[in-house]
Amino acid sequence: MTDVLTTRVPSVDDIVATARTGFDALRSADAGTRAGWLEAVAREIDTAADSIAADIHADTGKPPKWAAIEVERAASIVRLAAREAVALHPEAQRLDAQPSGVGRLALTVRVPRGPVLALAPFNFPLHLTVHKVAPAIAAGASVVVVPSPRTPRTAAAFAGVLERAGLPDGAVHVAPASPDHTLTWELIRDPRLPVVSVTGSDPVGWRIVDAVPRKQVVAELGGNAAAVIAPDLVGLDDLRHAASRIATFAFYNAGQACTSPQRVYVPRDRLGEFTDLLVTQARAQDLHADVGPVIDDAGADRIRRWITDAVAGGARVATGDDGTSHPDGDARFIRPTVLIEPPEDARVLTEEVFGPVVSVLAYEDIDDALRAVDDSRYGLSVGIFTHDVRLAFRAGAELEVGQVVIGDVPTFRSDVTPFGGVKGSGRGREGVRATIEDYTVTRTVVFAEAGW
């Protein structure tokens, strides 16, 4: 049985001892058993899907349709991990390429580094927690989960799922989250938890990396995602499709996604036409059913300041928040906002907005657009709307990002591919198989012929 949230705050030693018990049970279990546990977790998520989605909505304000999709996707990730649990085969290699290896065979196996400390964010409190937990179970590693203090209901619901799934004692421990993060930092620094997986902000993530340089730290630290409307995209249907996709994913979850399109580069001669289409799509987003609120008043105030600063620098608000009114009297709701050509140093371009704001910028030729995409300290994902195969290959080869999406928004993410960024966007990779590789190390076992 896995540990669940309690009113008593356990000590670091208590938490580590629990994780160690779970680690011993998981790594000694056969692949089929670990896969069975994961399948049980997925079934429990399915059974409690409506209730968990309601908890996500209550914690974050996320629109119910997006909360339901998050729960559905979480169950899918767990099932993918169950498949990977039985696919972790040793690799056999003959060694007779050198004389000393004649008559010998090597088997390379992957073994878990140790218990994992998983630090979860508020914006996808179930989905991104599962991305850390499920691969660990598949690999045979226990997990200590520290949820966001903003999502206590979701954390408790997930702990209940794990308990009902019948995992071994200590397999997953959902630790209490406190606003001052004192316990969290003690866990980060504890050498008995050799792996840290964090999804969070740029400065906090790198602070963790710097604090524990000898640990395996997988850090997904956000982005400043761009979308490019290529010059070959001249048909109205193509432009309308791109505008629809960009509007949907720039504003869903109130823009609180690390791959939400934040910068959109458009050929100068199509700027007006595309902007009109994007504004139409932005105004079609329902503030409650599609967008939702940002997480708190402080976040909303910051976003409005950045909009005001951009306008003061010369940007035009094509539609959206004017920085003064609050829809329905709730400051956390920000209308989907489209800015036209903010100055290069505006924070809506240089930082991660993490709000329902997208900026449209004109370019003269595609070389300028690709350079502008890379002119960022982040490098997570980019979307290129094009039918030009040569441009697609060039973007994939040249852009300094972790993912290039051809024909769609940068928000697309597959749970079976490696996902992560370069530069300020972090290090390491998520995605079920990629996470397993980050949580494990190789061990080579050499077999020699008898009688040597």
Secondary structure as UniProt FT lines:
FT   HELIX           12..28
FT   HELIX           31..47
FT   HELIX           49..60
FT   HELIX           64..85
FT   TURN            86..87
FT   STRAND          91..94
FT   TURN            96..97
FT   HELIX           99..101
FT   TURN            102..103
FT   STRAND          104..112
FT   STRAND          116..119
FT   TURN            125..126
FT   HELIX           127..139
FT   STRAND          143..146
FT   TURN            149..150
FT   HELIX           152..165
FT   TURN            169..170
FT   STRAND          172..174
FT   TURN            179..180
FT   HELIX           182..189
FT   TURN            191..192
FT   STRAND          195..199
FT   HELIX           202..211
FT   TURN            213..214
FT   STRAND          216..220
FT   STRAND          226..229
FT   TURN            231..232
FT   HELIX           236..251
FT   HELIX           252..255
FT   TURN            258..259
FT   STRAND          263..267
FT   HELIX           268..270
FT   HELIX           271..283
FT   HELIX           287..291
FT   HELIX           297..312
FT   TURN            313..314
FT   STRAND          316..319
FT   HELIX           327..329
FT   TURN            331..332
FT   STRAND          337..340
FT   TURN            344..345
FT   HELIX           347..350
FT   STRAND          357..363
FT   HELIX           366..374
FT   STRAND          378..379
FT   STRAND          381..385
FT   HELIX           389..398
FT   STRAND          403..406
FT   TURN            410..411
FT   TURN            415..416
FT   STRAND          422..423
FT   TURN            424..425
FT   STRAND          426..427
FT   HELIX           432..439
FT   STRAND          440..448
FT   TURN            450..451
//
